[in-house]
Amino acid sequence: MRYCAHPRALHAITIEVAGFRVSSLILGATLCGPAFQPAAAQTAPAPQQTETVVVTATRSPEALSNLPQSVSIVTTRQIANTPAQGLDDILRNLPGMTLDDFGPDVGHPTAYSENMRGLPSTETRMLVMVDGVPVNDPFFGYIQWNFIPLDNISRVEIVRGGGSPLWGNSAMGGVVNVITRAPQTDELDLSAAGGSYDSYATSLYGAWADEDWVAVGLNAAFTGTQGYQTTPDSWTSFGTPNLRSPLYTPTTNSAENIGLRADFAPAPDLSGFVDIHYHENQQVLSTPIGLNSQHVWAGAAGLTKTFDADTTLTATFFHDDSAFLTDNPHLLTFTTEYNSNTHVTDVSDNGASLILDRDFGTLLPEAEIGTDFHEISGYDDADYYAPSGVLAAPTIVGRGKQIFLAGFAQAQVKPMARLEIMGSVRYQYYLSENGIDTFPPGFGTIPDHTYYRATPRVDTRYQIDDAFALRGAYYQSFRAPTLDELYRTYADTTAGIYEGNPQLLPETLTGEEVGLDFTQPGLRSQFTLYNSTIDNLITTENLVPSQYPDIPGVTCGYDAATYTYLTCTRNINAASAVARGFEAGVNWDIGQGFSTELTYTYADSRYTSNPVDPAYVGERLEGVPMHNAGASLTYMAPAGWQITTVLRYISKSYGDPFPADGLIQNAHFVTDLSASYPLTRYLQAFVQIQNLFDSRYIANNSGGAPILGTPFEAMGGLRAKLE
């Protein structure tokens, strides 16, 4: 058995370990189809692909059928046939995923609720990567889903369960790794679509592959919408009725992505890559003067040296800069508004890594050892304004630096043919330093904080027979507080005051799971029971009147003039919780052109302690529905046309732990639909419909104006493919 040797397969895996991006040898490998190879390394034609190989679960290539973890794969065909208009639309249909049921265009990026394995939606506690490079915002931790164009995705690997031993910081609930298209032949793909709410989506993918040693790929995607009305006519917030001001308007959005990647193999034993990506996102949120503007430059490069058939050494470097500007309006009266505050957030993200990988034979088929370094440095400058437009206070500064340094090792042991044991461990050094927070009354001089922790993981898998296999896992994981949680305070006259806290410690998680896999030709299913305990959970404490800041226009509690309730809080490590549940996923190629995917998640996630507010104990974690079920059915006709229907049910959840506050996120049932038809050999027409029956429900509700889920929305267009 061998792995394909096109440049992406040789060196494009860039993974995060404790927040560092680390390049490894084989991203996107398959067992094994024809692929680009340097001339010096070309051999006889390879056999056709027989099985998918996954790299995210073990940081080394492993056949999907042999993995000891709970894993989902979204294939190229599923992506092409999906009604989804963003990656989050795809992920929310998978087992264990908790994401807001609206698209990436309509919510404030920092307000999205996105997690795995029943963890609370107050912060992002999962790691999302593109080709192994994390796309969690380095300052806030959120995911900007518009950063990931669907037309540039080859497949998506989702690994559930604590991922810090392999992937480091942020991977408490699990890891999502998006594998982009690898340039292998000369080709050009174009797509253009338009639809409801003046929405549009255009994309281009071009590749050039030199037969000797280099392949280059270019992708560009441009999307936009005039948006729908996200705010209900009326709602209840903390038991108080609220009416929608006439100032609330649909949220408009436009996004641009341009990426260039070069894979090269100048010698049979040396390969490398260079990847550059630019992202821009412009959003007018809820009212005419609510502005979000983001710009991100990201780049990565790496080299892999192969010493023999069993040993490789990989070095990787990455850097990105991002700038985020947000204007936050305030309802001065029910029919007038002004710009309450402006935040400018800039962050620089740098890292490097070195990994040695070796195969020791049948008993120890894989062993890795490595080290990595990651540095995040950023600031948030906030200007608060009086209704007259003059500054209400001097510019408020929140800034700091985080440094991560780790050593890690992993080994795969096969003591017998049917038994596999995968063990990994990471020793983590974490430093937060140079902290500043001048929000009144201010913290003064902020001392540096240092943190050390070892996080292990052990996975086992026993193949009972050709169809059934048992899995088990034990792991520890962690998430360091973001710069936002540590040093940035946000005060908004329509949402409240959320103070940072530079004394925060990392959250920790200990988890166990057992699972059953059942596979047959054309059928793959996984069933998993999991249990996790979370300590040092970052939550909030309410400020008392003596702690209220002196910011003009900010009134904690109920504001009769604007019909809003302002929550005034500070971040603290105060709570412990348990997240336990059951996940099921079935992928079945039925035959005669039909295929289906069935998913179900039961999540029982509750607080177990909170000394600051004992009323939390026993209440459900924020934003986690108890039941989440989905089903899809696809028909591919011999003539080439296809139709896909996706059904999704999500039960009720709440925006905070107290149901009496009335922050209800409604239970809802949604039907999506997509279809495509080949007009010629090179041209395809397609249509995508979300929420076919126009179900209306509140999808996000955290105390301010709630956000309605995606209504009926249709997009239609053309795809052209030239080779």
ZAKEZA-615290 format. One line per 10 residues: number of its first residue (from 0); for each residue x, y, z of C-alpha. Coordinates in steps of 0.2 Angstrom, whole numbers. Each point is the difference from the previous one (the first is absolute). Layout:
N
NUM) X,Y,Z | ...
// end
This chain:
723
0) 0,0,0 | 7,17,-4 | -7,18,1 | -2,12,-15 | 15,11,-2 | -7,16,-8 | 8,16,9 | -15,3,11 | 1,-18,6 | 18,2,3
10) 1,15,11 | -16,10,1 | -7,-5,17 | 3,14,12 | -8,-4,17 | -2,9,16 | 7,-6,16 | -5,11,14 | -4,14,-12 | 16,-3,-11
20) -1,-5,-18 | 11,-15,-3 | 3,-7,-17 | 0,-19,-2 | 3,-11,-15 | -16,-6,-8 | -16,11,-1 | -13,-6,-12 | 8,-16,-3 | -11,-14,-7
30) 3,-19,-2 | 5,3,-14 | -5,9,-17 | 10,8,-14 | 8,16,6 | 13,13,-4 | 18,-6,3 | 16,8,-3 | 8,-8,-16 | 15,-8,10
40) -13,-9,11 | -12,-6,-13 | -4,-19,0 | -12,-11,-9 | -18,6,1 | -8,-2,17 | -16,-10,3 | -16,9,1 | -6,7,17 | -7,-14,12
50) -2,9,16 | 0,17,8 | 15,5,11 | -2,12,14 | 14,10,8 | -9,11,13 | -4,-14,12 | 17,-6,3 | 12,12,-8 | 5,-14,-12
60) -8,-8,-14 | -13,-13,5 | -13,-9,-9 | -17,6,5 | -6,-17,4 | 14,-3,12 | -1,16,10 | -2,-1,19 | -10,16,2 | -17,7,-4
70) 2,8,-17 | -11,7,-14 | 6,4,-17 | -9,12,-12 | 5,-5,-18 | 2,10,-16 | -17,-7,-7 | -9,4,16 | 6,18,0 | -4,2,-19
80) -18,-6,3 | -3,9,17 | -14,13,1 | 13,9,12 | 6,17,-4 | 14,0,13 | 10,-13,9 | -10,2,16 | -15,-5,-9 | 8,-17,-3
90) 7,-2,17 | -16,2,10 | -7,-15,-8 | 14,-12,7 | 0,-9,17 | 6,9,15 | 0,18,-9 | -9,15,8 | -1,15,-11 | -12,14,-2
100) -13,-4,-13 | 3,15,-11 | 13,4,-14 | 17,8,2 | -6,17,-7 | -13,6,13 | 8,-1,18 | 14,10,8 | 15,-12,-1 | 3,1,18
110) -18,-5,4 | 0,-17,-9 | -4,-15,11 | 11,-14,-7 | 6,-16,9 | 2,-18,1 | -4,-14,13 | -13,10,10 | 12,14,6 | -8,17,3
120) -2,12,-14 | 7,15,10 | 17,-2,-8 | 7,-11,-15 | 7,-16,8 | 4,-9,-16 | 14,2,-12 | -3,4,-19 | 14,-1,-12 | 2,2,-19
130) 14,-12,-6 | 6,-2,18 | 1,19,3 | -12,6,13 | -13,13,-5 | -6,4,18 | 2,18,2 | 16,2,10 | -7,15,11 | -18,-6,2
140) 0,-19,-4 | -15,1,-11 | -2,-7,-18 | -3,11,-14 | -9,-12,-11 | 2,11,-16 | 18,-3,1 | -2,-18,-7 | -8,0,-18 | -9,-16,-3
150) 5,-1,-18 | 19,-2,5 | -4,-15,12 | 6,-17,-4 | -7,-8,16 | -3,3,18 | 7,-11,15 | -9,2,16 | 7,-9,16 | -10,1,16
160) 7,0,18 | 14,9,9 | 13,4,-13 | 13,9,10 | 13,-14,1 | 2,1,-19 | -7,17,-4 | 3,10,15 | -10,16,5 | -18,2,-5
170) -3,-18,-4 | -10,-4,16 | -16,-7,-9 | 9,-6,-16 | 8,5,-17 | -7,5,-17 | 13,-1,-14 | -4,7,-17 | 10,-8,-14 | 1,12,-15
180) 1,-6,-18 | 18,-5,-5 | 7,6,-17 | 4,-16,-10 | -5,4,-18 | -3,15,-10 | -18,5,3 | -12,15,1 | -16,0,10 | -13,14,0
190) -16,2,10 | -13,14,1 | -16,1,9 | -14,12,6 | -16,0,10 | -10,6,14 | 4,16,9 | 11,5,-15 | 12,-13,5 | 14,-5,-11
200) 15,-12,0 | 14,-1,-13 | 16,-11,1 | 15,-4,-11 | 12,-15,2 | 15,-2,-11 | 15,-12,1 | 16,-2,-10 | 10,-16,3 | 18,-1,-8
210) 4,-17,-4 | 17,2,8 | -1,6,18 | -13,14,4 | -19,3,0 | -8,16,3 | -19,3,5 | -9,17,0 | -18,2,8 | -11,15,1
220) -17,2,7 | -12,15,2 | -17,-1,9 | -13,12,6 | -18,3,6 | -12,14,4 | -5,-12,14 | -17,-3,9 | -8,8,15 | 9,-9,15
230) -10,8,14 | -17,-6,5 | -15,12,1 | 0,-2,19 | 9,-11,12 | 3,-3,19 | 17,3,8 | 3,-4,18 | -19,0,3 | -3,17,-8
240) -9,3,-17 | 9,8,-13 | -5,8,-17 | 10,1,-16 | 5,18,-3 | -3,6,-18 | 18,3,-2 | 4,-19,0 | 4,-4,-18 | 5,-16,-9
250) 19,-4,2 | 10,2,-16 | 16,-9,-3 | 14,-2,-13 | 15,-11,1 | 16,-2,-11 | 13,-14,0 | 15,-2,-10 | 13,-14,2 | 16,-6,-9
260) 9,-16,4 | 16,-7,-7 | 5,-18,3 | 17,-5,-5 | 12,-16,0 | 17,5,-7 | 7,-17,5 | -7,-17,4 | 4,2,19 | -5,19,2
270) -16,8,-2 | -8,17,6 | -15,12,-2 | -4,18,1 | -18,6,3 | -6,18,1 | -18,5,3 | -9,17,1 | -18,2,8 | -11,15,1
280) -18,0,8 | -11,16,0 | -16,-1,10 | -14,13,5 | -8,-8,15 | -18,2,5 | 0,19,-2 | 6,12,-13 | 15,6,10 | 5,-17,7
290) 17,-4,-9 | 11,-15,1 | 16,0,-11 | 13,-14,0 | 16,-2,-10 | 12,-15,2 | 16,-4,-8 | 6,-18,3 | 15,-10,-6 | 9,-16,4
300) 15,-9,-7 | 9,-17,3 | 13,-12,-5 | 0,-19,2 | 16,-10,-1 | -2,-19,-2 | 15,-10,6 | -6,-17,-5 | -16,-10,-3 | -4,1,19
310) 7,17,6 | -5,18,-3 | 4,17,8 | -12,15,-3 | 2,18,4 | -13,13,-2 | -3,19,3 | -16,10,-1 | -5,18,2 | -16,10,-1
320) -6,18,4 | -18,4,2 | -9,17,3 | -18,1,6 | -10,16,1 | -17,1,8 | -12,14,2 | -14,-4,13 | -16,11,0 | -11,4,14
330) -19,4,0 | 0,17,8 | -19,-1,-1 | -12,-13,-8 | 3,9,-17 | 17,8,1 | 17,-7,2 | 19,6,0 | 17,-9,0 | 2,-5,18
340) 18,-7,-2 | 13,-5,-13 | 12,-14,3 | 16,-3,-10 | 8,-17,2 | 17,-5,-7 | 9,-16,3 | 16,-8,-7 | 2,-19,1 | 16,-9,-3
350) 7,-18,3 | 12,-13,-5 | 2,-19,2 | 11,-15,-2 | -6,-18,-1 | 10,-16,-2 | -11,-15,-6 | 6,-18,-1 | -8,-17,-4 | 8,-14,11
360) -9,-15,-8 | -15,-11,4 | -1,2,19 | 4,19,0 | -6,6,-17 | 0,18,4 | 10,11,12 | 1,19,0 | 10,13,11 | 0,19,-2
370) 0,17,7 | -9,16,-5 | -1,18,5 | -15,12,-2 | -1,19,4 | -16,11,-1 | 2,18,3 | -15,12,-2 | -10,15,6 | -17,7,1
380) -2,19,0 | -18,6,5 | -7,17,-2 | -17,4,9 | -11,14,-6 | -13,11,8 | -16,3,-10 | 8,17,-6 | 14,-10,-9 | 14,6,12
390) 11,-13,9 | -8,-5,16 | 16,-6,7 | 19,-2,-5 | 3,-14,-12 | -1,-16,10 | 14,-13,-3 | 0,-19,2 | 15,-9,-6 | 13,-14,3
400) 10,-14,-6 | -1,-19,1 | 14,-12,-2 | -2,-19,-2 | 15,-12,0 | -3,-19,0 | 8,-17,-2 | -10,-14,-6 | 1,-19,-5 | -12,-13,-7
410) 2,-18,-3 | -11,-13,-8 | 1,-18,6 | -7,-16,-7 | 3,-14,12 | -12,-11,-10 | -8,1,-17 | -17,4,6 | 6,13,14 | 6,17,-2
420) 6,12,14 | 4,18,-4 | 8,11,14 | 5,18,0 | 6,12,13 | 4,19,-1 | 10,10,13 | -6,18,-1 | 7,16,5 | -11,16,-1
430) 4,18,4 | -11,15,0 | 10,16,1 | 0,19,-3 | -18,2,5 | -9,16,0 | -19,4,4 | -4,18,3 | -19,-2,0 | -6,10,16
440) 5,-3,14 | 14,-9,-9 | 11,-14,6 | 16,10,2 | 16,-10,-3 | -5,-18,-5 | 13,-14,5 | 5,-13,-12 | -7,-17,2 | 8,-17,-4
450) -8,-17,-2 | 7,-18,-2 | -10,-15,-4 | 1,-18,-7 | -14,-6,-10 | -1,-18,-5 | -12,-10,-11 | -2,-19,-3 | -11,-7,-13 | -3,-19,-3
460) -9,-9,-14 | -4,-19,0 | -6,-8,-17 | -13,-13,6 | -3,-6,-18 | -1,7,-17 | -15,10,4 | 1,5,18 | 13,10,10 | 1,6,18
470) 8,17,4 | 5,8,17 | 9,16,4 | 6,10,15 | 7,18,-2 | 4,16,9 | -2,17,-9 | 1,18,3 | -4,18,-7 | 10,15,5
480) -10,16,2 | 0,11,-16 | 7,18,0 | -18,5,-1 | -4,-9,16 | 15,6,9 | 2,19,-4 | -14,6,-11 | -16,8,8 | -15,3,-11
490) -13,12,6 | -15,2,-12 | -16,9,4 | -11,-13,-8 | 9,-15,7 | 8,4,16 | 18,0,7 | 11,-15,-1 | 16,3,9 | 16,-10,-3
500) 11,-7,14 | 19,-2,-1 | 0,-12,14 | -9,-14,-10 | 7,-17,0 | -1,-13,-14 | -16,-11,0 | 3,-19,1 | -9,-15,-6 | 1,-19,4
510) -10,-11,-11 | -4,-19,-3 | -10,-8,-14 | -4,-17,-7 | -7,-4,-17 | -5,-13,-12 | 4,0,-19 | -10,-10,-13 | 6,0,-18 | -6,-9,-15
520) 3,3,-18 | -8,17,-4 | -4,2,19 | 9,9,14 | -8,3,17 | 7,6,17 | -9,0,17 | 9,9,14 | -3,3,19 | 10,14,7
530) 2,8,18 | 11,16,3 | 3,10,16 | 5,18,-2 | 9,10,13 | 5,18,2 | -14,4,-13 | 1,18,-4 | -17,8,4 | -6,17,6
540) -5,8,16 | -12,15,1 | 7,16,5 | -7,9,15 | -5,18,-1 | 16,6,8 | 9,-9,-14 | -10,8,-14 | 12,10,-12 | -3,19,-3
550) -4,-1,-19 | -13,12,-5 | -15,-8,-8 | 4,-17,8 | -13,-5,13 | 1,-17,7 | -17,-9,2 | -16,5,-9 | 0,16,-10 | -17,6,-3
560) 5,12,-13 | 6,-13,-12 | -10,-15,6 | 16,-10,3 | 8,-9,15 | 18,3,2 | 10,-14,8 | 16,6,9 | 13,-14,4 | 18,-5,2
570) 8,-16,-6 | 6,-12,14 | 5,-18,2 | -14,-6,11 | -9,-14,-7 | 1,-19,-3 | -11,-10,-12 | -3,-17,-7 | -4,-3,-18 | -6,-17,-5
580) -10,-8,-14 | -2,-11,-14 | 4,2,-19 | -5,-10,-15 | 5,1,-18 | -4,-11,-14 | 6,2,-18 | -8,-12,-12 | 2,-2,-19 | -17,-8,-3
590) 3,-4,-19 | -10,4,-16 | 7,18,2 | -7,3,18 | 11,4,15 | -5,7,17 | 7,7,16 | -8,-2,17 | 6,9,16 | -6,2,18
600) 7,8,15 | -6,0,18 | 9,12,12 | -2,2,18 | 11,14,5 | -2,8,17 | 9,11,13 | 6,-10,15 | 7,14,11 | 1,19,0
610) 5,7,17 | -3,18,-6 | -18,-4,-5 | -7,-17,7 | -16,2,-10 | 10,-6,-16 | 2,-18,8 | -11,-12,-10 | -4,12,-14 | 4,-3,-18
620) 15,7,-8 | -4,15,-12 | -5,-3,-18 | 1,-19,1 | -16,-9,-6 | -4,-17,7 | -5,-8,-17 | 7,3,-17 | -5,-11,-14 | 3,0,-19
630) -3,-10,-16 | 5,3,-18 | -5,-10,-16 | 9,2,-16 | -4,-7,-17 | 13,0,-14 | -8,-4,-17 | 10,-9,-13 | -2,15,-11 | 10,10,12
640) -14,11,9 | -2,-1,18 | -12,5,14 | 4,1,19 | -12,3,14 | 6,4,18 | -11,-1,15 | 5,7,17 | -8,1,17 | 7,9,15
650) -8,1,17 | -2,15,11 | 15,8,9 | 3,16,10 | 12,14,-2 | 4,0,19 | -1,-14,14 | -17,7,7 | -15,-4,-10 | -10,13,10
660) 9,13,-9 | -9,-4,-16 | 15,-1,-12 | -7,-14,-10 | 7,-7,-16 | -14,-8,-8 | -2,-18,-4 | -1,-1,-19 | -2,-12,-15 | 8,5,-16
670) 1,-7,-18 | 13,5,-13 | 1,-5,-18 | 13,0,-14 | 1,-6,-18 | 11,1,-15 | -1,-5,-18 | 14,-2,-13 | -3,12,-15 | 15,-6,-9
680) 16,-9,4 | 8,15,7 | -15,10,7 | -12,-4,14 | -16,10,6 | -4,-1,19 | -12,6,13 | 1,1,19 | -15,3,12 | 2,2,18
690) -15,-1,12 | -12,-6,-14 | -16,2,11 | 6,17,7 | 0,-5,19 | 2,15,11 | 9,-2,17 | 13,9,11 | 17,-8,-3 | 10,11,12
700) -5,9,16 | 13,6,12 | -9,15,8 | 0,13,-13 | -11,0,-16 | -2,-19,-5 | 5,-6,-17 | -12,-9,-11 | 5,-15,-10 | 3,-1,-18
710) -17,2,-9 | -5,-7,-18 | 15,4,-11 | 4,-6,-17 | 15,1,-11 | 3,-5,-18 | 14,0,-12 | 13,-8,-11 | 16,-10,2 | 13,-2,-14
720) 15,-12,1 | 14,1,-13 | 15,-12,-1
// end
